[in-house]
Amino acid sequence: MGGSLVVPPQKQSANSVLVELDPATMQSGNTPVILGVYQNGKKLQTLKTAFIGPRN
């Protein structure tokens, strides 16, 4: 866990990640989350998603 994931050229890989959020920054119901995918310090992709959490 926490190591590098190496995918050979022309291949795919599926993996899971754990994202820890500070509870103080979370909005009730839906908190936007933006993740960057990097290779050798260069951003390859930006992923936008949301954390669906407790509703008050």
Contacts in CASP RR format, 6 or more apart in sequence:
PFRMAT RR
TARGET T0000
AUTHOR 0000-0000-0000
METHOD contacts of the structure
MODEL  1
MGGSLVVPPQKQSANSVLVELDPATMQSGNTPVILGVYQNGKKLQTLKTA
FIGPRN
5 13 0 8 1.000
5 15 0 8 1.000
7 13 0 8 1.000
19 33 0 8 1.000
19 35 0 8 1.000
19 51 0 8 1.000
21 31 0 8 1.000
21 33 0 8 1.000
21 51 0 8 1.000
25 31 0 8 1.000
26 51 0 8 1.000
26 53 0 8 1.000
28 53 0 8 1.000
28 54 0 8 1.000
28 55 0 8 1.000
28 56 0 8 1.000
29 52 0 8 1.000
29 53 0 8 1.000
29 54 0 8 1.000
29 55 0 8 1.000
30 50 0 8 1.000
30 51 0 8 1.000
30 52 0 8 1.000
30 53 0 8 1.000
31 50 0 8 1.000
31 51 0 8 1.000
31 53 0 8 1.000
32 48 0 8 1.000
32 49 0 8 1.000
32 50 0 8 1.000
33 48 0 8 1.000
33 49 0 8 1.000
33 50 0 8 1.000
33 51 0 8 1.000
34 46 0 8 1.000
34 47 0 8 1.000
34 48 0 8 1.000
34 49 0 8 1.000
35 46 0 8 1.000
35 47 0 8 1.000
35 49 0 8 1.000
36 43 0 8 1.000
36 45 0 8 1.000
36 46 0 8 1.000
36 47 0 8 1.000
37 43 0 8 1.000
37 44 0 8 1.000
37 45 0 8 1.000
37 46 0 8 1.000
37 47 0 8 1.000
38 44 0 8 1.000
END
